[in-house]
């Protein structure tokens, strides 16, 4: 049979090439004279196998699937229709083209066979030129099917490769952006890793609950977790004397500091537009950057959103970010213990935080503590 392959040296498509091995044709007919006639007719052009019963034909097809089958309908014990059904039921032989041979002249049998999926009908007594023409035609059709399938599979792999390259480039770009934010902030790379793990842990937990089950599919959880490291990207735009101030900010400085959320979203929106506006990970990153300082009761910033008006990705980030901030050392404070951090998050249930997420946090608090220790800042 013919196969299509791309040239590895040039990545160009080669023309169809014919295998040195001739096509295999299996003839199934219970009449010895018909088997002999078809063997004599076909063997000059093809490799021919003969079966004098349906059972024998199925056995030969299973041992070595042929390229085409000529199948008699009227046979004892197992007729051609049953042989056909069994060949089509087996994945190894289901795509082999089958031509029915029949001595019947009625249209009903032909309609039945074609409806089942036969590619053609040849009526007995057979005309040699007709048999050769039909067999050649359907082998050529099958060759082209194989060609298109091979080409489609190769193109699919090429598309997947290019898409993978784009994703890797996007992720590398995001890592650079995150590194810039880390470089200018007191937060470390471990803060990024910890909060990402916390977000993923919470999202997985609530994905099994009625409220968020339909939204938090596995791919969405992965995109939200990948977006989490960009939550503070807007701090790049905050002046050093405010961002790096070792003590607490004045009210005026804090107002400037708060602008990092809107500035971060603006940066990410520009990137999103340049990527065509269809990158879901960046869409979640925009939501997280802008809204992770919103509060469940509406007292947060920058928009004063409340309840489920706050994007779920940002609500997840809020819990992760506050827990990590409490557990981390800062120039103006010592790290809180895990127990104290848990108490403060619980105190914020329904005011600062989504109650469902605090319940999820409590269910996973031991894992939070383990992550905090495993990825502790050096």
Buried (B, 14 or more C-beta within 10 A) or exposed (E): BBBBEBEEEEEEEEEEEEEEEBBBBBBBBBBEEBBEBBBEBBEEBBBBBBBBBBBBBBEBBEEEBBBBBBBBBBBEEBBBBEBBEBBBEEEEBEEBBBBBBBBBEEEEBBEBBEEEEBBBBBBBEBEEEEBBEBBBBBBEEBBEEBBEEBBEEBEEEEEEEEEEEEEEEBEEEBEEBBEEBBEBBBBBEBBBBBBBBBBBBBBBBBBEEEEBEEEBEEEBBBBBBBBBBBBBBBBBBBEEEBBEBEEEBEEEBEEBBBBBBBBBBBBBBEBBEEBEEEBBBBBBBBBBBBBBBBBBBBEBBBBEBBEEEBBBBBBBBBBBBBBBBBBBEEEEEEBBEBEEBBEBBBEBBEEBBBEBBBBBBBEBBEBBBEBBEEBBBE
